[in-house]
């Protein structure tokens, strides 16, 4: 449904150039959303997929292990949208204090994303609502190292920015001026906290994401914070017990459509077209996450059975496998610390599992000392898009 412009333009100056900045109207949309049979059906499909995703703990012996790696996959994908080159393996190497194969700033940014998401979930479980205070705290965690340090961590921007184009008057989009940010956020905060009336959580997450991206309150990191907002809304509403819905892979795969739908909302008020795209992203992503969990569960069972035939090394190998499910890139110290085995035993097990007849792990450094191993099959499953 086309409602016309969903806000108004104000004169502004960016980079010394006069431009027209867009100030969005408050949510919810007016006139209200028109949930056609088609759209309602797709919303129902997305909610069913979210229900299966929330039951993921029944699919895995330890959902925490899946969450550990899956969160890191999301951090990598979300940061890649912003232009970093870090991979899942790079992040895990960095966390292990190894040497990633990309610029340190890239992998630090991804690590900060992991920390910001964990902080957001922790705050929500402590009973904090999604407010200015929470969002700025997340932004500060997100921008605490790497290139973000100089971009006003935890502070709303104080000047005009623009998106696309080399000049503000030729930009794809010019978000609200700095002096409008407080009012824009206050309205969004009211909507997020069901004032004056409640909104279904899935629809709330969809609308709030667009509104946040449109307000663009920070100098940098808006995309990542806007994507973090989606699982946080669903966790706060108890739709998900764990923050397992990450749409970055879908948004990256359909990047052009994603940006077109955002701009379409601003210019024509077609929230329904955005909702169709968003709930398809949710259904697709949730279904893929469940499939990934099932694959990892099957992999663990297969490799447990394989290791059972190793005779006197079997018990130690099982302990190593348990560690690799939490740390798919590991060195001997990691195995000793988390596997309750000696360094000598860990070394023997990894030598055995590296042999062609087993091929469960591969050594990454080519060195005889300070070796690093990758649980390749596990990482390959996580890297599927």
N, C-alpha and C positions, 0 to 999 in steps of 0.2 A: 504494500500500500504506500503510495507516495503522498507525503504530507506537506511537501515543500521544504524549504530550508529549516533545519532543526537548530536554529540559533540566530545570531545576528553578527554583523561585521562592525568593527570599530577601527578607526584610523590609528596606525601605530608606525613606529620607526624601528627598523632592524638593520644593523650594519650601515647606518647612515642613509638608508633608503626608505622612503615612504611606502607603506603597504597597508593592506586590509587584513586585520587579524580576526579570527573566528571565535566567538564566545558562545558555547553551546547552551541550549535551553535545558532546564532541569529535567531529570527523569522523575516518573515514567513518561513515555511518549504521549503526546496529545495530538490527535485523538488516540484512544487506547489501542493496543495491539489487536490485530484481527487474526485470530488463530483459526485459519481454515482447516478443513479436514486433513489436507495434505500436511500442513505444518504441525498440527496436533499429533498426527500419526508419527511424524519423524521425532517429535519431542518424546513421545511414548517409547519409541525405539531406543532413544538415547538414555532415557531413565532406566530401561531394562538392562542396557549395557552397563550403566553405572552400578546397578544392583549386583550384577555378576562380578564386576570389578571389586566392589566392596567385600564380596565373599571370598576374595583371593586367599585369605588366610586358611581357607579349607583346602586349597589346592597345593599349598606348599607346607612342608614340615616346619619351616621357620620363615614367615612372611617378612620378618625384619631383614633377612639376608637379601631378599628380592628388592625390598624398599631401598636398601643401601645402594645397590648398583643402578636401579631404575631411576632414582633421583639424580644420580650422576650422569646418566644418559641424557636426561632432560636438561641438566645444566649445560652440557656440551652443545646440544642442539639449539637451546635458547641463545647461547652466546655466539654460535655460528651464524645465526640470523643477523647478529650485530657485526659480523665480519671477523671474528676470531677464527684461528685455524686449529685450535686445540681439539684433540680426539679423546675418546674415553680412556684409552691407554695412557695418553699424556697426563690426564688428570690423576689417574691412579698411581702413576710413577711419581708425580709431584707430591701426592699425599704420603707416599712411602719415603719421601726425601730422595727419590731417584732423580734422574736428569731427563726431563721431557724433551721431545724432539721438535718443539716449537718455541717461539719467544716466551720468556718467563711471564711477561705481562698477560699474554693470552690465557695461560693456564691458571694464573692467579685470579683472573676475572671469573673463570668457571668455578674455581674453588669457593670464591665469595658467594656465588649464586647458591651453591649447596648450603652454605652457612646461613644465608638470608632466608631460604625456605624453611630450614630447621627452626630458625628463630621465630618465624611467623606462626608455624604450627604450635610451637611451645607457648607463645603468647595467647593464642586462641584457646588452648587447653587450660591456661591459667584463668580464663574467663574474660580476657580483654576483647572488646569489640573491634571491628575494623574501622580505625579512625586515622586522623592526621598523624597522631602520635605513633601509631603502629607502622603506617606506611613510611614515615620518615626514618623510623628506626630500622626498617628493612632496607631502605635505600642506603643508609649509612653502612650497614653490614655488607651490602652489595658492592659499594664503591670504596671499601676500606683499603684496597691495595690495587696494584696494577695501574692502568691508566686512569682509573676513576678518582684517585686521590685529589686531583686538581679540579674536579667537576662538581664541587659543592656537596659532598656527601651529607645526606640527611637534611638538606635545605631545599626549599622551593626556589626555583630560579628567580633571579632579580632583573633579568633583561629579556628582551624579545628574541625568540628563536624562529626558525622556519625549517620546513622539511622539503627536500628536493629542490633542485635548481641552484645556481651559484649566486643569485640575488633574491632578496625577499620578495620583490615585486614580480618575480618570475617563478616563485616557488609552487610546488604542488599543493602545499598546505601551510598556512601560518596560524599556529594555535594562539590561544588567548594571551593578551599582554600580562606582564607580571602583576600589575595592580588589580587584575581580575581573578587571580588564582585562588585567593582565599575564599571568595564568594562561590566560585565554581566548585571547589573542593567541599565546602560546607554543604552545598546542595547534594553532591554525590554521597557524602557521608550520611546524610539523612536517608537517602534512598537505600544505601547498603544496610542500614540499621532499621529498615521497615517503618520509617516515618514519612508520611502519616499513615501508610497502610502497607501490609506485607506483600512481598512479591515472591513467587515460587523461586527456589534457589537456583535452578538451572537457568531460568530466564534472567534472574538477577545477575548471575555471573556473566551471561552473554552481553547484557546491556551495559553493565558496569565496566567491562573490558573496553568497549568502544568509547565510553565516556572518558575513561582514564586516558586512553590514547589521544583523544581529542583535546583534553585539557593540557596534556603534556607538561606536567608540573615541574619536572626536574631538568637540569642542564643536560644530563646524560643518564642512560639506564632506564628510560621510560618504558621501552619495549619489554625489558626483562621484568620490571616491577609489574607491568600490566599483565604479563603472562603468569606471574606468581599469584596475582590476585584471584585467578580463576579457581585453582584448587583450594585456596584459603577460604573463599566464599562457600565452597561445597563442604569443607571440613567444619566450618563454623555453623552450617545449617544441619550437620549430622547426616548429610547425604553420603559422605565418605568418612570412614573412621581414620583412614590414612591418606596423605596427599598423593594419591597414585594416578591422578589424571593430568597428563602433560601434553599439551596440544602443539608444542613447538615443532615436532616432526611433521604434523599435518600442515601447519601454517607455513613451514619452510617448503614443503612439497608443492603447496598451492599458493605460493607467495603473491603472485599477481592478482589472483581472485580475492585473496585476503585483503590486500590494500584497496582494491576496487570496491569491495563491499563496505569497508570503513568510510571511504569517501562518498559512496552512494548514500549512506545514512545521513551524512552531514549536508549534502546538497539536495537530496530529494525526500529525506525522511522515511526511506524504505527500510524500516527496522525488520520487517518480516523476511526480506531477502537475506539480511545478515543472519537472522535467527536460523533460517534453513541451512546456511553454510556452517554456522556454529554447532548446531545439534548433530549435523553429519560428522563434523570433526570430533565431537564427543563420542558418538557411537563407534566410529571407526577406531579411534584411539583406545577407548576402553576395551573393545573387542580384541585389538592387537595386544594390549597389555595382558589380558587373560590368556591369550594364545602363547605369549612369551613365558608366562608363569608355568603353563602346562609343559612347554618345551624344556624349561629348566628343571622342572620336577622329574620329567622323563630322563633327562641327562643325568641327574643325580642318581636315580635308581639304576640306570645302565652302568654308570661308572662304579657304583657301590658293588654291583654284582661282579664287574670285571676285577675289582681289587680284591674281592673275597678269595680269588684263586692264587694269591701271592704268598701263600704259606705263612711263615713266621713274620713276614713283613706286612701282612694284611692289616693288622690292627693299627700300626703306625701310618700306613697309607690311608686308611679311613679317616684318621685324625687330620692328616694333611688335606684330604679332600674337603673336610668340613671347613677348614680355614680358607681354602681356595674359593669356596662358595661365598665367603664374605669378602675376601681380598683376592680377586682373580688375577691380580698382578702382585707378586710377593717375592721377597727375598728370604734367606734363611732365618734372619732375625724375626721376621713376621711370623714364620711358621713356629719358631721356638716360643715366641711370646704368646701366641694365641692357640697353639696346638698341644701344649703341655708335653713337648718332646725335646730331646737334646739336639744340639746343632749337628752332631755327627749323624744321628738318625734322620734328621730332616734332609741332610745332604744325600744320604744313601737313597732315601725315598724319591727325591727329585731326579737323581741320576737314573733310577729305575723307570720312573714315569716319563722320562724324556726319550727313552729308547724306542725305536721304530715299532716294535711289536705292541707297545702301549700307546705312545704318542698322546698322552693326556696333557702334557705341558711342553712348552718350548722355552729354551734359555734365550734371553734377549741380548745380552751384552757380548757374548763370545769370549768372556774372560774366565780365568780359573778362580779368581777371588771376587768377592762382592757380586756374586751372580744374582740375576733377576729372572724370574720365571713368569710366564703367562699361561693361564688356563684358557687355551685358545678357543675351545668349543663353546665355553660359557660366554666369552667376549663376543664371539661371532653371532651368537643368538641375540645378545643385547644390541649389537650394531645393525640388526635388520631394520629396515625402514618400511 
